[in-house]
Amino acid sequence: MKVIKLFFLLLVYSIGAFAQSNIAEIGPIGLFKNSWTKPPAHIPNDVSIDAPLMGNGDVTMSVGYKGDCLRYYLSKNDFWRLRSQSDKLSGPRVVGFVDINMEGFNDADFSAEQFIRNGITTCLLNKKAQKLETKSWVSATDNLIFIELSAIDKATKVSINLTAPENKQAKLKTGKAGDICWLTRAFSDSVDIPTEVAVALKTINYTGNIIELQPGKKLLIALAIESKFKKAAPLEYVLNHIKKVNKNTVVTFLQQHNKWWDAYWNKSSVTVEDTVLMKAYYQGLYTMAACSRDIKFPPGIFGWTVTDTPRWNGDYHLNYNFQAPFYGLYAANRLEQGAPHDAPLLDFMPRGEWYAKNVTNTRGILYPVGIGPMGIEVTRNHPNHTEILEQEGLFFGQRSNAAYGLINMAQHWRCTYDKEYGKKIYPYALAIANFWEDYLQFENGRYVIYGDAIHEGSGKDKNPILSLGLIRNAFNLVIDLSATLKVDENRQEKWKDILTKLSDFPVQIRNSKKVFRYTEEGVDWWANNGLGIQQIYPANAITPDSKEELLTVARNTIDEMKRWQDMNTSNSFFVAAIRVGYDPSVIINELHKYALHTYPNGFQLNNPHGIENSCTIANALDEMLCMSAGNVIRLFSGFPKDKSAGFKNIRAWGAFLVSARLTNGVVADVKILSEQGMLCTIINPWPDKKVLLIRNGEKAEIFDGNSISFKTAINETIALKSI
């Protein structure tokens, strides 16, 4: 233990003044870093990249190295070509590049380190005893970027260029204003919504863009970036903004940057013995903080855009890819990063209503497979799928995309019971209820789904298991919203009738075990995805309180699939296994292997899908430590009892912030903060003992039994102790 503590101290002191902050407050996160021993191989790339990931939730940046050039790729969540057409006519676009060419450094040795606690990234180039170091970061509190260059031992000639890719669709303007270089990039021709972004760059300590960099005298490059969505005159704004940046203000920006990140890490914390899992836990939360904070423009499928030709139009892919990176943010108490998820789904409602009316002849909303921000539909008239288009929309026969969009809204609601948020999402939830009221067919005493593909293009399946789960989630949510907000209460009887009489999940026998069937009629099994367990999670239709027969089938299905490292659905598979009581030791071992199967930046190896698996491990660990599905809190129920762990402020259903510790199989330090004053139900952490409640520091009630329930008051803190 002394050796570990000494290592921690040495590592903290080695970070230097450029990255200093109060490590004690944020715990072990200050010690985790990503490392590269060679240049990233997958940048630029039309899919996910393997380079360092920096950002503030609006502006994002990554870095690559080739020849004698370090290239910083600039991107911004709200910079798209916005046109409701497919065939690369719409999608996010790269903002531009900062190229740093270094004389004498052609194909130099490259290494890089990035501290997860604040994203500060250091690149080191070494060529024939000549060394050059760069440190870069995107300000967490402003749309500013800083790149610091240092020549080590020997002067180095560098040139700095602000550029953007050639694109006939884009309007590019460049210029100089005194010592400031600038560019604007716009998509305004043949689009539904014009977009424009501006970048201004200046150097500090040196002047000009060709510089003889001297040892001991650092070069600081500062950039300001803004879009027309945020400022009416973005170029004027960035020029004025960058003028205010100097070597003194940079210190202030860095302090504010570290302060923001410190506060972010203190929203919740998790500690487990496995440092591989610990790093992966915080890596995922770092990634989402770096790319998700713009309330109107969530990140696209890859998070970081480095070309003008992202695959799948860089879209919001609605049959899981878009939703998946947000799954774990609510339990982890990162609501600000989860909030951007909703905007494109809500903005698309008018077109969704049109599709429901004209494709399925129903009320409500029907969504295609891929959309963009601000009501844009990036898959419309897809040229590679003309034979299956429905009224120009690409659905692949699936009717569940809009209901899939409700998953994270439901989790946000259940973890906060914020009435203003409930009012915001209620029209969307109601529209989904309206659609399924009309689309479901009632026959032989049950509600049945016809003509709904379980998998993209799988055909006109009957009762696909995923839709059966998503419908249950939707109607449970709309009933809860209706009751809390006191609207449409006269419709609850119908919704409850649907829930009561909805078809059961189809089952089958495989290898002598009863497992779930993907559909009642149609596809029975799919060898390379985990759709057959998504009714468990993320649809929340099966919980530990479900009938034991159903839970047995669920565990059998998990065992039959073993999709721990799946190209598509690992982000739901782990939590599904945890929910139904699968062997915790197997799950933790598979999580460890999964955490090692990544590029240095945390993206899954050889998986093109970008950010969708960012929080897979964070979500799984939170679920193992504090499960609350069905409004029942279960502490460490999915965690191996022979391992120690602890957590602070995991957000549970019912708007509770929960903290606890497990040591040598014994639960301790249980604390619950009630934000909304709701009834709290918890499985007794000490099954053979009574439980004493301590309310705001005062001893209160005593309970016994396996499950205990107690009233709470708004903002009341309750500690639980065994007696």
N, C-alpha and C positions, 0 to 999 in steps of 0.2 A: 504493500500500500504506500509506503514512504517513497519508493521508486516512482510510482505512478504520480504521486503528488508533485515530486520534483520535476518530472517531465512536463506536467501541466504548467508549472510555474515558468519553466524555461521557454515553453511554447508561447505563453502569454507575452513574456518580455521580448521574444523574438519578432513579434508582429510589428513593433515599431510605432512611432507616434502617428503614422499615417492611418492606423486602424485601431487606435486605443479606445477603450470604453470600459465600463464597469463589468468585468467578466463575472464577478461574484454574483451579481444580480441575475444574470441570464443563465448561469449554470454551465453544464458541459458543452452546450452549443458553441461556446467560444473556442473550443478546441478542435472542432471538426473542420476538415478542409478537403477539397478535391485537388487531385494532382494529375498533371500530364507530363510524360517524359518524352513525348514527340509531338509534332504538330497534329492538330485534329485532322482526321482524314475525311470527314463528311461535312465539310463546309467549303464552298456553298453546297446546298443540297435542296432539292425540291420537296423533300420530306423532312424528318427530324434530323437534327444535327448533333455532333458529338463534342462541340466546343463549349467553352465557359459561357454561362448564362447570366447576364446582368439585367437589371431593370427595376422599375419602380411601380409596376402595375399599369403603366401607360406607355412610357418610353422603354424599349428593350434594346439590348445590345449584346453582340457576341463577337468573338475575335478568332481569326485564322491567320496562318503564316504560310507563305510560299515564296520561293526565290529569295529576294531581299526585301520583301514587303510584309509588314504586319497590316492586315486589313481589319478594321472595326466595322461591323455591319450594323447599321442603324435601322430600327424599325419602330413602329408606333401602332398601338392597337386600333386607332381610328383612321388609319390610312389604308383605304381599300380603293379598288375600282368597283364602284357600286352600280351594277347593272343586273337586272333579273334575267340573265341568260347563262347557259353553261358554256363549254368549249373554251375555257380560259378567258372568257370575257369579263368575269367578275372574280373578286377575291382580294385578300390582303396583298399589299405590294411593299417591297423594301423601300425605305426612305432614301438611303444613300450609303456611301462608304467614306471612312477616313482612312486613307492609305498613308502609311509611314514607311518610306523607302530608306534603307540604311546602307550607305556605301561600305563595301567590304564584308557584308553579312549575307552573301548569297548562300542559301542552303546551310545556314549555321545550325548548330545544335540548339534545339528548342526545348524548354520546359516551362511549366506554368503551375501556379497554385492559386486556389480561390478559397477564401474563408467563407464558410456558409453563414456565419453570424451576421455579415454585412455585405457580402458579395464582392468585396475588394479583391481584384484579380491581378496577380503579378506574373508577367511573362519575362523570361530570361533567355537571351540569345548569346551564344558563345561561339566565336570563330577565331581560331589562331590566337588565343590569349586576349582577344578583344571581346569585351562584354558590354551588353546594353540591357537595361532593365526598364520595363514599363509597368506602371500600376494604373489601374483604371477602375472607375465606379460610376454608376448612374445614381444621381442624388435621389434619395428616398422621398424628399420633401419638395422637389422642384424639378422641372423638366430640363435639367442640366446634366452634362456629362463631363467628366474630368479624366484626362490621360496624362500621367506624369512620366517623363523619360529621364533616365540617368545613364550617362556614360561612365563606365567603371574602368579606371586606370588609364584610359587612352581616349583622346578626342575622337568623335564620330560625326561624320557629315550625314545629316538626315534631311529629307524633304517631306513635306506634309501636303496632301491634296485632299480636298473635299469633292467627291464625285458622286455620280449616280449612274445606274445602268442605262444603256440606250434602249429605248422602247418607243416605237412609233405612236403608241396610244398616249404616251405621257408628254406633257409639256414641261420641259426643263429649262430653268433660267439660272444663271450663275453670275456672280459679280463680286466687287470689293467695295467696302465702305471704310475708307481709311485703312486701319490695320486689321479689319474684319473681313473674312471671306464668307460668302453666303451662297445658298442655293434655294430654289423653290422647285417643287415637283408637284404636278397637278394632273388629275384625270377629269377632264371637263367635256370632252367630245363623246357623243354617242353613249351617254350614261344616264341613269335615272336620277342620281344625286351626285353633283360635282364634289370633288375632294381636292384639298391642297395642303401641303405641309411645307414648312420653312425651317432651314437650319442655318445658324450663324456660328462661325468658328474664329477664335483668336488665340494667339500664343501669349504666354506670360513669362517674363524673364528674358525672352529673346524676341526679336521682331522678324517678320518675313516668313516665308514658307520653305526656304532653304537655309539650314542652320548648321553651324559648326558647334556641336554639342560638347561642352567642356566638362571634364571630371569635376565634381564638386558644385556644379551649377546646373540645377535641374531645369528642364523645360516642362512647362505645364500647358497643355492644350485644353481649352474650355469650349464647350459647345452648348448652345441653347436650341431647343427644338419645340415647335408648336404647330398645331393644325388649325385649319379654318373652322373646325367645329368648336374649338375652344376660344379662339380670338378672331375677330372679323378681319383683321389685317395681320396675318401671322408673321410676315417678313418684318414689318415695322416693329412688331412686338419683340421678336428674337433679337433684332439689332439693338433695340433699347435695353433689353434684358442683359445681353452679353457685355454691354458697356459697363455695367455695374459690377462685373466680376473682376476681382484682382487678387493678388496673393494674400491679402488680409481677409477678404470675404470668403475665400476658399476654405479657410480654417473654420469659419462659422458654418458654412454649408456642410462640412464634414462632421462637425459636432451635432448638427441637426439630423444629419443622415444616421449617425450612430445612435442618437437618442430615439429616432423612429424605430430602428431595428431592435433596440433593447426593449422598447415597449411592446413590439410585436412578439418577441420571444417570451415575454412575461405574461401573455394572455393565457397560456396554459403550458404545462410541461409534463413530460413522461420520462421515467427512468427505468431501464431494464439492465440486466447484467450483460447482455450481448451488445458490444459496442458497434458491431456491424449493423444491427437493427436500429440502434440509437442514431447512428449517422444517417441511415436511410430515412428514418422518421423525420428528422429535421431537414434533410435534403429536400424532401417532397414539399414541406411547408415553405421552405425558402423559395423553391421554384414557383409555387403559386403566388407568393407575395411579390415576386419579381415580375410576374406577367399578368396579374389579375387585380386591378383596383379601379379601372375606369367603369363607372356605373352603367354606361350606355354601350360600351364596346368590350365585351369579354374577349379573351384570347381565342384565336382560331385553333384548329386541330393541332398545329405544331408549336404554338406559343410564340416562337421566334421566326420571323419571316426574313429570309436572306436572299431570295430571288423574286422575280416577277412572275414566276410560273409554278407556284406551289401546287402540289398534287391535290386532287379532289377540290380544286379551287380554294384550298385552305379554309374550308367551310366549317360551319357548325353542323356536324353530322349527327342527326337526331336519333339514331337507333343505338346509341350508347356513347360514341366517342366524345361528343360534346359534353355530355353530362358527367362522365366518369371522373375527370380531374377534380370536380367539385364535391364528390361524395363525402370525402373525409373532412372537409373544412368546418362543418357545423359542430360536430363533436369536439373537434380541436379548438373550438372557440375562435375561429378566424372568420367571423361573419362578414367583415369588410371585403375579404377576398371572394366570398361566396356570392355576394350581392350582385356582381355583374352578370351572373348566369341568366337572370330572368329577362333582361331587356329585349334581346332578339326574339324570344318566344312570345312576349306580350306584343311587340311591335308587328309580328306576323299575323296577328289574329284576323284582321280584315281579309287577307288572302286565304287564311285557313277556313274562314266562314264561306268564302266563295267556293273553295274546293269541296267542302262538305255538301253544299247545295248542288253543285254541278257534277260531282263525281259519285257520291254515295246517296244523294237525295235525302240528306238528313239535316237537322239543325247542328249547332255546335261547330267544332273546328276539326279539320283534317289536314295534317301537315305532310309535306314531302320529306325525302330522306335528308336533304341538305338545304340550309338557309344561310343567310348572312345577317348583318345588322340592319336596322332601320327598315324592316319589311322587305329586304332584298332576298331574292330566291336564286341562289347560285346554281341550282340543278335544273332550272326550267329549260325545256327543249334540249335535253342532253343529246348530243349527236350520236353517241354510242349506244343509246337505248331507245331509239325512236319507236321500235315495235311494241314497247310496253308503256309508253307515256300515256297518262290519263289527263286529258284537258291540259296538255303541255307539262304536266307535273310528273316528276319521277318518284314513284312510291315503292317500286319493287313489290307491289301487291300487299304492302304492310299498312295496317290501319292504326298502328299503336304509337306512332312517332310523337303525336301531341301528348298522349298520356305518359309517355316516357319523359317528356319535358316537365311533368309535374313532380317527379321523384325528388329533386333537390328543393323545390318550393315546399313540398310537404315536410322535408327534414328541417328546413329553416323554420317553418311555422311551429312544428312540434317541439323544437329545441328553444323557442323564444316566446311563443304565444304573444307576440307583438301584434296588437290589434290593427295598427296602421299597416303593417305588413300583410296581415290577413285581408284587409280591404283591398290592397293592391293586387293580390293574386286571386281573389275570389272570382272575378269575371272569367279568368282563365280556367279555374277549376270547374265553374258552372258550365262553361262551354264544353268541356270534356264530358261532364255528366249528361248534358243535352245530346251530345253525339252518340254516346253509348246507349242512352235510353231509346234512341231511334234505331240504332244499328243492330242491337241485340234482338234475337228472335226468341219468343217464348213458346216452347213446345214440350208436351209431356211433363209439365210441372217444373221445368227448369229453363233458364236463360242460356242461349247458345250463340256462339260466334261462328259465322260462316264467311268464307272468302277473305281470310286474313292470314298472310304469309308469316310463318314463324321466323324464317330466314329470308334475306333479300332474294327475291325471285323463286322462292320454294314452291309457289303455287297457291291455289285457293284452299288453304288448310282450314279444317274445322277445329275450333277450340284450341288455338295455339296456347301453350302453357304460359308464355310470357304475358300475353294479353290478359289472360285470366287473372294473373297476379296484378298487373297494372290497373285493371278495372277495380279490383278490391281496394288497392291503395287510393284510387281516385274517389270512390264513393265514401270510403271511411273519412277521407280528408274533407270532402265537401259537406258531409254531415257535421263534422267537427266545426268547420268554419261557419256553417249555417247556424249552429247552436250558439257558438260564442259571439258571433256578430249579430245574431237575432234577425236574420234575413231568410226568406224562402223557407220558413219553418214548416209550411204546409206541404212542402215537397219531400220532406224527410221520410215519410211513410213509404213512398215509391222507391226511394234510394235504398232503404233498409230491406225492402222486398227483393230488390235486385241482389243485394249482398247475400240474403238468406237463400235465394234460389238459383244463384249463379252456378253453372256447371262445375263439378269437382275437377281437380287436376287429373289429367289422364295418366294412367300407369301402364306398365308392361313388365314382362319377365326377361331379364338378361343375365346370362350366366347363373341361373338358378336363384336370382334375387329380384324382388319386386323393386322396380325403379320408376322414375317418372318417364312418361312418353312426351316427346316434344309437342305432339298434337293428338287430338282424339282420332282424327282421320287426316291422313297426309303424312308428312315427315314424322318418322318415329324416333330417329336418332341422328346426331350430326357429329362426325368423328373429330372435328377440329375447332369446336367452340363450346362455350359453357352456357348457351342460351337455356338449356334445360334446367338450370338452377336459379335463374334470375327472378322467378316468382318468389323465391326465398329472399334474395337480395339482388338488386336494390328495391324490389317491389314491396318488401316488408309483409308479404301475405302469409308467411309462415314464421312463427316466433317460437321461443322455448315453451310458450303456453299452449301451443297447438297440440292436437291429439297425438298420443305416443305413436300410433300407427303411421300417421303422416310423417312424424319426425324420423321414424325408422326408414321409411321409403326415401326420405331426404338424405339421410346418412348413407344409405345404400347407393344412391345416385352419385353423391360426392365420391364415394369409394370406387364406383365404376368409371367415372370420368377422370379423376386425378388430373384436372386441368390447371395445375399449379403454375405452370409457365405456358400461358396461352397467348397467342398473338393478339387476341381480342378481349378476352373476358376474365383474365386473372384479377382485374380490379374488382370484380364482383364475387369471384369464386372463393377467395379466402374468407370474406365476411359471411358468405352463405354457409361455409363449413363451420365457422364459429357459432353462428346462430343456432344451428341444429344439434350442437353438442358433439361434433366430430372430435377425435382424439387431439387434445391440445399439444401434446408433444410432437405429433406429426406435423401439425400446422406450424408450430414455431420453427421446426427444422426446415420445412419447405419455405417459410418466409426468409430464413437466413440465406438459403440458396438463391432465392429470388433477388434478395438485396445485393448479392454478389454478381448477378447477371446483368450488369449495366455498363454503359460508357462512364468515363470519369464524371460527367455532369449529372448522372443519375438516370438518364433515359435508358430504357431497356435495350439491350444489345439486339441489333438486327431487327428491331421493330420500328416500322416507319411512322408510327402513329403519334409521336411527339409527347404531349403533356398528359395523355390520358391515364398513365400509370404513375404519375408523380406522387400521389398520396395513397397508393395501394397499401403500403406498409403502415403509414400513419393511421389510416382508417382501420386496418386490421388490428393493430396494437390497441388503439382506443377501444375497439369493440371487445377485445379480449379482457381488458382491464375494467371497463365500465360499460356494460350493455344496458340499453334502456328501451329497446323496441317493445311496443305494446304498453308503454308507460309503467314498466316495472324495472327498477334499477337492480342490476346484478353485478356485484363487485367480484372481479377476478374469476368469474365463472368459466371463462374460456381460456384461462391462463394456467400453465403447468404449476401445480401446487408446490413443487420442489424448487422453484425458482423465486427469487425476490424481485419486487417491482414496486413502483410508486407512481402516483400521478397527482397533478394539481389542476383543478378547474376544467376537467372534461365536461362538456355541455351535454346534458341528458334531456330526453323527452320530458315535457312538463316545465321547461325553463328552469332547470336546476344546474348549478355548477357544483361538481362533485370532486372531492379529493379523498385519497386513501393510500394506504401502504400495505404491502404484503411481505412479511419476513418469516422465514422458516414455516411457511404454511399458515401463519396467523395474520389475520387482517387487523389493522390498527389505524388510528388517526383519521377516522371517517368524519368528513365534514361536508355538509350540504348547504349551499346558499340558494334560497328560493327567490327568484326574481319576480314571479307573478303571484305568489301566494297560493299555489295550487296544491291539491292533495298529493302527497308523496307516498308511493308504494315501493318498498324495497325488500328483497329477499334477505332474511336475517344473515348477516355475515358470520355469525357465531351460532350455528344451528341448535346446539345443545344448551345455549345460555339465554338469559333474558337480556334485553337491550334497554339501556338508559338513554333518554334524550336530554341533551343539554341545550336549551334554547337561549341564544345570545348570552352564553356564559352562566345561565342559571339552570340547576337541575330541574327536570320536568317529569314527563310520564315515563312509565316502565312498560315495556311490551315483551311478550314472548310468542313463540310459534315460528313457523317457517317463513311466513310472509307477514310483514307489518305495514300498516298504513296510518298516516297521521296528517292532520291539517298543518298548513304552514301559513305564515303571513308574508306580505310583500317585503323583500329585502331582509328576511330573517335568516340568520345563520344557525344551523342545528348540527351539533356534534353527536355522534353515536358511540356509546361505550358498552362493552359486555360486562355483565355483573353476575 
